[in-house]
Amino acid sequence: MAFQIAPLLMFVILFAIMSLNVPVAFATLLTAIIFCITLWGWSGLGIVFQSLWGAMTNWILASVPLFVFMSLLLEKGGIIAELYESFRRLVGSVRGSLAIISMILGFVFGMMSGVVAGAVVSMAILLYPIMLKFNYERRFSIGVLLAAGTLPQIVPPSLNMILYGTVVGVSVASLFAGGFIIGSIMMASFLVYITIWTRLHKDKVPIIRERFTLKDKLIAFLYMIGPIAIISSVLGTIFTGMTTPTEAAGFGAFASLVYILVRRKLSWKVLKETLMETLKITSMAIWMYIGGTTFSAVFAGVGGKRLLYDLMLSLPYAHTLALILSLIIIFILGMFVETGSVIILMGPILGPVMEWLGYDPLWWGLVFCAMLQTAFLSPPVGMALFYFKGVHPEVSFDDMIRSVIPYIILQIIAVIMIILFPDLVIIPMKIMMGR
């Protein structure tokens, strides 16, 4: 097999294996094994063993099960539902209050989890029936919940950013700080849109006439102290450099367990379900890491990265067109493939290319994750739509597609702003990191 066509053949075989419904993690690993043996014989399998060993000894990856355990424990312990009720009591009878609460809750959920599937499903189960009960317009409600449910993709401790920082070699703590800024920008733009839309369509978003006493609001505020304290301590120690993300994740998992125990919300059922789902999600993430890093190593070994670099540089206006082409690749893959798989597959390939072209690797990592978040929400096959559909099969894809278009536009605008004005994110991020 000629090395000149090996990089192209790797992707051909990869997509052929994926077309057989083989999970991406195993498809990438199997493709890499095939080329290792074909090109270098059985000794080439040393690359596979190196990836396995790297996964077992990677300190950052140890944060994955801890952050996942923390989020699932708070979710299954009823803390998410409790936070929703607290926000509802505090916001009161503002027009569109349920939509505003949903967006804020999506942001807070992101800071507690980083697992986007859980956010979309939980919010669809918890909030969609309530919004319909209070006569909120159906499409408006769907769009709000889908947009809010995707914020954990970018808000720390985002699992996507942990994977990206691990495989590309970028500081996860810095990615978290930048993700917090980008997530805040997106949430703010969503809230502005919601406020304007509700004012223009008063007949579709009624005011909820509920009166809460000062005592009700005080109790609601007290219920928020525990989760916010856990989130602040976890992210605060990361941003200030007091702890690594893994150490902070360990503290967050322990603090969440103690909080749930003290609140008498911990049961054997909750603990068992939390541990089993943590095992499943972590196993998926680790296998994606092993498959992706092995594929990337073989791809580099057959000259794929050099070929891609030469191709990008050969483009007219390479600095700009290579960036646009990379964003298109991420967006298209992100609509069809699970986000973690896209990161593991394309992160090690596109990251060095962007750095060769003069882009800041940290800035590019933030743009990569932000574009991936947009793809996750985008029709016709945005993964978030299928998560929502799985919970509410009665909802049509036409309604979901129409509902998310405004938020996709807002996300694209946010990505463009980050590209045109990188200091909007870089300067606040450096301030947060104390640099």
Buried (B, 14 or more C-beta within 10 A) or exposed (E): EEEEEBBEBBBEBBEEBBEEEBBBBBBBBBBBBBBBBEBBEEEBBEBBEEBBEBBEEBEBBBBBBBBBBBBBBBBBBEBBBBBBBBBBBBBBEBBBBBBBBBBBBBBBBBBBBBBBBBBBBBBBEBBBEBBBEBEBBBBBBBBBBBBBBBBBBBBBBBBBBBBBBBBBEBBBBBBBBBBBBBBBBBBBBBBEBBBEBBEEEEEBBBBBEEEBEEEBBEBBEEBBEBBBEBBEBBBEBBBEEEBBBBBBBBBBBBBBBEBBEEBEBBEEEBBEBBBEBBEEBBEBBBBBBBBBBBBBBBBBBBBBBEBBBEEBEEEEEBEEEBBEBBBEBBBEBBBBBBBBBBBBBBBBBBBBBBBBBEBBBBBBBBBBBBBBBBBBBBBEEBBBBEBBBEBBEEBEBEBBBBBBEBBBEBBBEBBEBBBEEBEBBBEBBBEBBEE
